[in-house]
């Protein structure tokens, strides 16, 4: 309970205490206190209505954020599917890159071998050319003239042929290795270009996935933060409204007490006794505003009659007996039941104040409480019931 309300109720309690000592000043003091309470109640009731409006607006905003978050979640699911597809493509490209890298590795090794062969061939060819340059290479005629017989001539001819074939073989091999080396170098260049292209595709896909993730994450976080803020505000407003409602209830109870005291101090009487036809007297004098067993939205049969009288009107016991119930009772509000002779009992609901206690004996016509509107009611009145062994029956059987 807020400090101001505690102070106000404390002041009212002091005023009511003084009322018992200074009766001549009590009515004015109580009226002032009641006016202050009513003003505070109206102020808090207006605050409650404003808070209810705030709750509706915040609840609407939260609902809209929920809808946007739901839509975003649908988008996230779609993006997740797209990301899975991109990952599959990325895995394929990575496989291609691995294969290209293996091919490059093999081609580089082959190029090393070709270059070694080419270098070796060039050395052999160079050595051979030096040898031919240094040697006094015999021409065919010289070989024939210097031959010692036909067999020697054949051997010399074979020598000249071998020399020629060896030289040609070396030249052809060097030329072939050079061409293959050139071709392999070009192939490696193409493979390098392809490697770069595949790497670029992979990088692009990765960047796309990262961009999508960042965008979705940022939107989700923004919506979640906004929704959290609204929920915190809503919680605060609800707590404040609940506090105000508790304050209003406390103020209403104090107002009822003051009303009851004012009614008693003003010498308000129950009026003349109005006898019924069944041995009971009317608890109050007034018109019946709701008959017995009337059908209502919340009950199929209204279990008593409602008698329309003003707040603070004294309530008489319909017959003598013993009080068996006296206190708050759900929708009945302040509720009193009196057990009479035999199985009959009478009950009185919605009182602003109860002036008897359980176990107390009362006489017929004795004031047992004051009319009010506590519990489930929509205006000051007395709800009056008659019961036989606890079961309700029409009070007009005893009052008519």
C-alpha positions as CSV (number, residue, x, y, z in Angstrom):
1,X,0.0,0.0,0.0
2,X,1.5,3.4,-1.0
3,X,2.7,5.7,1.8
4,X,0.0,8.4,1.0
5,X,-2.8,5.9,1.3
6,X,-1.4,4.6,4.6
7,X,-1.2,8.1,6.0
8,X,-4.8,8.9,4.8
9,X,-6.2,5.7,6.4
10,X,-4.3,6.4,9.6
11,X,-5.8,9.9,9.7
12,X,-9.2,8.4,9.2
13,X,-8.7,6.0,12.0
14,X,-7.6,8.9,14.3
15,X,-10.7,10.9,13.3
16,X,-13.0,7.9,14.0
17,X,-11.3,7.5,17.4
18,X,-11.9,11.1,18.2
19,X,-15.5,10.7,17.1
20,X,-16.1,8.3,20.0
21,X,-14.8,11.0,22.4
22,X,-16.2,14.2,20.7
23,X,-19.6,13.3,19.2
24,X,-20.4,16.9,18.4
25,X,-17.4,17.2,16.1
26,X,-17.4,13.6,14.8
27,X,-20.0,14.0,12.0
28,X,-18.2,16.8,10.3
29,X,-14.8,15.1,10.7
30,X,-16.2,11.8,9.3
31,X,-17.9,13.6,6.4
32,X,-14.6,15.3,5.6
33,X,-12.8,12.0,5.8
34,X,-15.4,10.3,3.6
35,X,-15.1,13.1,1.0
36,X,-11.3,12.7,1.0
37,X,-11.6,9.0,0.7
38,X,-14.1,9.3,-2.2
39,X,-11.9,11.8,-4.0
40,X,-8.9,9.5,-3.6
41,X,-10.9,6.6,-4.8
42,X,-12.1,8.5,-7.9
43,X,-8.6,9.6,-8.6
44,X,-7.3,6.1,-8.4
45,X,-10.2,4.7,-10.4
46,X,-9.3,7.2,-13.2
47,X,-5.7,6.1,-12.9
48,X,-6.8,2.5,-13.2
49,X,-8.8,3.3,-16.3
50,X,-5.7,5.0,-17.8
51,X,-3.6,2.0,-16.9
52,X,-6.1,-0.4,-18.5
53,X,-5.8,1.7,-21.7
54,X,-2.0,1.5,-21.5
55,X,-2.2,-2.2,-21.0
56,X,-4.4,-2.6,-24.1
57,X,-2.0,-0.5,-26.1
58,X,1.1,-2.3,-24.9
59,X,-0.7,-5.7,-25.4
60,X,-1.5,-4.6,-29.0
61,X,2.1,-3.6,-29.6
62,X,3.4,-6.9,-28.2
63,X,0.9,-8.8,-30.4
64,X,2.2,-6.9,-33.5
65,X,5.8,-7.6,-32.5
66,X,4.8,-11.3,-32.1
67,X,3.4,-11.2,-35.6
68,X,6.5,-9.6,-37.0
69,X,8.8,-12.0,-35.2
70,X,6.6,-14.8,-36.6
71,X,7.0,-13.5,-40.1
72,X,10.7,-13.1,-39.5
73,X,11.0,-16.6,-38.2
74,X,9.4,-17.8,-41.4
75,X,11.9,-15.9,-43.4
76,X,14.7,-17.3,-41.3
77,X,13.5,-20.8,-42.1
78,X,13.6,-20.0,-45.8
79,X,17.0,-18.5,-45.5
80,X,18.2,-21.5,-43.6
81,X,17.1,-23.7,-46.5
82,X,18.9,-21.4,-48.8
83,X,22.0,-21.6,-46.6
84,X,21.9,-25.4,-46.7
85,X,21.8,-25.2,-50.5
86,X,24.7,-22.9,-50.6
87,X,26.6,-25.1,-48.2
88,X,26.0,-28.1,-50.6
89,X,27.3,-26.0,-53.5
90,X,30.3,-25.0,-51.4
91,X,31.1,-28.6,-50.6
92,X,31.0,-29.4,-54.3
93,X,33.3,-26.5,-55.1
94,X,35.7,-27.5,-52.4
95,X,35.8,-31.0,-53.9
96,X,36.6,-29.5,-57.3
97,X,39.3,-27.4,-55.8
98,X,40.8,-30.4,-54.0
99,X,40.9,-32.3,-57.4
100,X,42.4,-29.4,-59.1
101,X,45.0,-29.1,-56.4
102,X,45.9,-32.7,-56.8
103,X,46.1,-32.3,-60.6
104,X,48.3,-29.2,-60.1
105,X,50.6,-31.2,-57.8
106,X,50.9,-34.0,-60.3
107,X,51.6,-31.6,-63.2
108,X,54.1,-29.7,-61.2
109,X,56.0,-32.9,-60.4
110,X,55.9,-33.9,-64.1
111,X,57.1,-30.4,-65.1
112,X,60.1,-30.8,-62.8
113,X,60.9,-34.1,-64.4
114,X,60.5,-32.7,-67.9
115,X,62.7,-29.8,-67.1
116,X,65.3,-32.2,-65.6
117,X,65.2,-34.3,-68.8
118,X,65.4,-31.3,-71.0
119,X,68.4,-30.0,-69.1
120,X,70.1,-33.5,-69.3
121,X,69.3,-33.7,-73.0
122,X,70.7,-30.3,-73.6
123,X,73.9,-31.2,-71.7
124,X,74.3,-34.4,-73.7
125,X,73.7,-32.6,-77.0
126,X,76.1,-29.9,-76.0
127,X,78.8,-32.4,-75.1
128,X,78.2,-34.2,-78.4
129,X,78.5,-31.1,-80.4
130,X,81.8,-30.3,-78.6
131,X,83.1,-33.8,-79.3
132,X,82.1,-33.5,-83.0
133,X,83.8,-30.1,-83.1
134,X,87.0,-31.3,-81.6
135,X,87.1,-34.6,-83.5
136,X,88.4,-34.7,-87.0
137,X,85.2,-36.2,-88.3
138,X,86.0,-38.5,-91.2
139,X,84.0,-38.2,-94.2
140,X,82.8,-41.3,-96.0
141,X,85.6,-41.3,-98.6
142,X,88.2,-41.1,-95.9
143,X,86.7,-44.0,-94.0
144,X,86.6,-46.2,-97.2
145,X,90.2,-45.4,-98.3
146,X,91.5,-46.2,-94.8
147,X,89.6,-49.4,-94.4
148,X,91.6,-52.7,-94.2
149,X,89.4,-54.9,-96.1
150,X,85.7,-55.2,-96.6
151,X,84.9,-56.2,-93.1
152,X,86.7,-53.2,-91.7
153,X,84.8,-51.0,-94.1
154,X,81.5,-52.4,-92.9
155,X,82.5,-51.7,-89.3
156,X,83.5,-48.2,-90.2
157,X,80.1,-47.6,-92.0
158,X,78.2,-48.9,-89.0
159,X,80.1,-46.5,-86.8
160,X,79.3,-43.5,-89.0
161,X,75.6,-44.6,-88.9
162,X,75.5,-45.0,-85.2
163,X,77.0,-41.6,-84.7
164,X,74.4,-40.0,-87.0
165,X,71.5,-41.9,-85.4
166,X,72.6,-41.0,-81.8
167,X,72.9,-37.3,-82.7
168,X,69.5,-37.3,-84.4
169,X,67.9,-39.1,-81.4
170,X,69.4,-36.6,-79.0
171,X,68.1,-33.7,-81.1
172,X,64.6,-35.2,-81.4
173,X,64.4,-35.9,-77.7
174,X,65.5,-32.4,-76.7
175,X,63.0,-30.9,-79.1
176,X,60.1,-33.1,-77.9
177,X,60.9,-32.3,-74.2
178,X,61.0,-28.6,-75.0
179,X,57.6,-28.7,-76.6
180,X,56.1,-30.8,-73.8
181,X,57.5,-28.5,-71.2
182,X,56.0,-25.5,-73.0
183,X,52.6,-27.3,-73.2
184,X,52.7,-28.4,-69.6
185,X,53.5,-24.8,-68.5
186,X,50.5,-23.5,-70.4
187,X,48.3,-26.2,-68.8
188,X,49.5,-25.3,-65.4
189,X,48.6,-21.7,-66.1
190,X,45.1,-22.7,-67.1
191,X,44.7,-24.8,-64.0
192,X,45.9,-21.9,-61.8
193,X,43.3,-19.7,-63.5
194,X,40.6,-22.3,-62.8
195,X,41.8,-22.6,-59.2
196,X,41.4,-18.8,-58.8
197,X,38.0,-18.9,-60.4
198,X,36.8,-21.7,-58.1
199,X,38.2,-19.9,-55.0
200,X,36.4,-16.7,-56.0
201,X,33.1,-18.6,-56.3
202,X,33.6,-20.2,-52.9
203,X,34.5,-16.8,-51.3
204,X,31.4,-15.2,-52.9
205,X,29.1,-18.0,-51.6
206,X,30.6,-17.7,-48.1
207,X,30.2,-13.9,-48.1
208,X,26.6,-14.3,-49.2
209,X,25.8,-16.8,-46.4
210,X,27.5,-14.5,-43.8
211,X,25.6,-11.5,-45.0
212,X,22.3,-13.3,-44.8
213,X,23.0,-14.6,-41.3
214,X,24.0,-11.1,-40.1
215,X,20.9,-9.5,-41.5
216,X,18.5,-12.0,-40.1
217,X,20.3,-12.0,-36.7
218,X,20.2,-8.2,-36.5
219,X,16.4,-8.0,-37.3
220,X,15.6,-10.8,-34.9
221,X,17.5,-9.1,-32.1
222,X,15.9,-5.8,-32.7
223,X,12.4,-7.2,-32.6
224,X,13.2,-9.2,-29.5
225,X,14.6,-6.2,-27.7
226,X,11.5,-4.1,-28.6
227,X,9.2,-6.8,-27.5
228,X,11.1,-7.2,-24.2
229,X,10.8,-3.5,-23.5
230,X,7.1,-3.6,-24.1
231,X,6.7,-6.6,-21.8
232,X,8.6,-4.8,-19.1
233,X,6.4,-1.7,-19.4
234,X,3.3,-3.9,-19.4
235,X,4.4,-5.7,-16.2
236,X,5.0,-2.4,-14.5
237,X,1.6,-1.0,-15.5
238,X,-0.2,-4.1,-14.4
239,X,1.6,-4.1,-11.0
240,X,0.7,-0.4,-10.5
241,X,-2.9,-1.1,-11.5
242,X,-3.1,-4.0,-9.1
243,X,-1.8,-1.8,-6.4
244,X,-4.3,0.9,-7.2
245,X,-7.1,-1.6,-7.1
246,X,-6.0,-2.9,-3.7
247,X,-6.0,0.8,-2.6
248,X,-9.5,1.4,-3.9
249,X,-10.8,-1.8,-2.1
250,X,-9.2,-0.6,1.1
251,X,-10.7,2.9,0.7
252,X,-14.1,1.4,-0.1
253,X,-14.0,-0.6,3.2
254,X,-13.1,2.5,5.1
255,X,-15.9,4.5,3.4
256,X,-18.4,1.8,4.3
257,X,-17.3,1.9,7.9
258,X,-17.7,5.7,7.9
259,X,-21.1,5.4,6.2
260,X,-22.3,2.9,8.9
261,X,-21.1,5.2,11.7
262,X,-22.7,8.2,10.1
263,X,-25.9,6.4,9.8
264,X,-25.8,5.3,13.4
265,X,-24.8,8.8,14.7
266,X,-27.6,10.4,12.7
267,X,-30.1,8.4,14.7
268,X,-31.3,6.6,11.6
269,X,-34.0,4.1,12.5
270,X,-35.3,1.0,10.8
271,X,-38.7,2.6,10.5
272,X,-42.0,1.1,11.6
273,X,-42.1,-2.7,11.9
274,X,-43.8,-4.3,9.0
275,X,-45.3,-7.6,9.9
276,X,-45.5,-10.5,7.4
277,X,-48.2,-13.1,7.0
278,X,-46.0,-16.0,8.0
279,X,-44.7,-15.1,11.4
280,X,-41.8,-13.0,10.2
281,X,-41.4,-9.2,9.9
282,X,-39.9,-7.4,6.9
283,X,-36.2,-6.8,7.6
284,X,-36.4,-3.4,5.9
285,X,-39.3,-1.4,4.4
286,X,-38.9,-1.0,0.6
287,X,-40.1,-2.3,-2.7
288,X,-39.0,-5.7,-4.1
289,X,-36.6,-5.0,-7.0
290,X,-35.8,-8.7,-7.8
291,X,-38.3,-11.5,-7.1
292,X,-37.5,-15.0,-5.9
293,X,-36.0,-17.4,-8.5
294,X,-35.5,-14.7,-11.1
295,X,-33.2,-16.0,-14.0
296,X,-29.9,-14.1,-14.4
297,X,-26.9,-14.4,-16.6
298,X,-24.9,-16.0,-13.7
299,X,-27.6,-18.0,-12.0
300,X,-30.7,-20.0,-13.1
301,X,-32.6,-19.1,-10.0
302,X,-32.1,-16.0,-7.8
303,X,-32.2,-17.6,-4.2
304,X,-34.0,-14.8,-2.5
305,X,-35.6,-11.4,-3.0
306,X,-33.9,-8.0,-3.3
307,X,-35.5,-5.1,-1.4
308,X,-34.5,-1.6,-2.7
309,X,-33.5,0.7,0.2
310,X,-30.6,3.2,0.6
311,X,-27.1,2.5,1.9
312,X,-26.9,2.6,5.7
313,X,-30.6,1.6,6.3
314,X,-30.8,-0.5,9.5
315,X,-31.7,-4.2,9.0
316,X,-34.0,-5.9,11.5
317,X,-33.9,-9.5,12.4
318,X,-37.0,-11.1,10.8
319,X,-37.5,-13.3,13.9
320,X,-35.7,-14.1,17.1
321,X,-32.9,-16.7,17.0
322,X,-29.2,-17.3,17.1
323,X,-26.6,-15.9,14.7
324,X,-24.9,-18.8,12.8
325,X,-23.1,-16.8,10.1
326,X,-21.7,-13.3,10.2
327,X,-19.0,-12.1,7.9
328,X,-17.9,-11.8,4.2
329,X,-19.1,-14.6,2.0
330,X,-18.1,-14.4,-1.7
331,X,-20.7,-12.8,-4.0
332,X,-23.0,-12.2,-0.9
333,X,-20.5,-9.7,0.5
334,X,-21.2,-9.1,4.2
335,X,-23.6,-11.9,5.0
336,X,-25.5,-12.8,8.1
337,X,-27.7,-15.9,8.8
338,X,-30.0,-16.4,11.8
339,X,-31.3,-19.8,12.9
340,X,-34.9,-19.6,14.2
341,X,-37.1,-22.1,15.9
342,X,-37.2,-25.4,14.0
343,X,-35.6,-25.8,10.6
344,X,-36.2,-22.2,9.5
345,X,-33.4,-19.7,9.1
346,X,-33.1,-16.2,7.4
347,X,-30.1,-14.7,5.7
348,X,-29.2,-11.1,4.9
349,X,-26.6,-10.2,2.2
350,X,-24.6,-7.2,0.8
351,X,-24.5,-5.3,4.1
352,X,-22.3,-2.3,4.4
353,X,-21.7,-3.2,8.1
354,X,-22.5,-6.3,10.3
355,X,-23.5,-5.4,13.8
356,X,-23.8,-8.9,15.3
357,X,-21.4,-11.8,15.8
358,X,-21.7,-15.6,15.4
359,X,-23.3,-17.3,18.5
360,X,-25.1,-14.1,19.5
361,X,-28.8,-14.4,20.3
362,X,-31.1,-11.7,18.8
363,X,-34.7,-10.7,19.2
364,X,-37.2,-10.1,16.5
365,X,-36.8,-6.6,15.2
366,X,-33.3,-6.1,16.6
367,X,-30.9,-4.2,14.2
368,X,-28.3,-6.7,13.0
369,X,-26.6,-4.6,10.3
370,X,-26.8,-1.9,7.7
371,X,-27.8,-2.0,4.0
372,X,-25.0,-1.6,1.5
373,X,-23.6,-3.0,-1.8
374,X,-20.8,-5.5,-0.9
375,X,-20.0,-8.6,-2.9
376,X,-21.6,-9.1,-6.3
377,X,-24.2,-6.3,-6.5
378,X,-25.1,-3.3,-8.8
379,X,-26.6,-0.9,-6.3
380,X,-27.6,-0.5,-2.7
381,X,-30.2,-3.1,-1.6
382,X,-30.9,-5.9,0.8
383,X,-30.8,-9.5,-0.4
384,X,-33.1,-11.5,1.9
385,X,-33.4,-15.3,2.0
386,X,-35.4,-17.8,3.9
387,X,-34.1,-21.4,4.2
388,X,-35.6,-24.7,5.5
389,X,-32.8,-27.1,6.6
390,X,-30.4,-25.0,4.5
391,X,-32.5,-25.1,1.2
392,X,-33.9,-21.8,-0.1
393,X,-37.6,-21.2,-0.6
394,X,-39.6,-18.1,-1.5
395,X,-39.5,-15.5,1.3
396,X,-42.9,-14.2,0.3
397,X,-44.4,-17.4,1.8
398,X,-43.5,-15.7,5.2
399,X,-43.8,-12.1,4.3
400,X,-46.8,-12.0,1.9
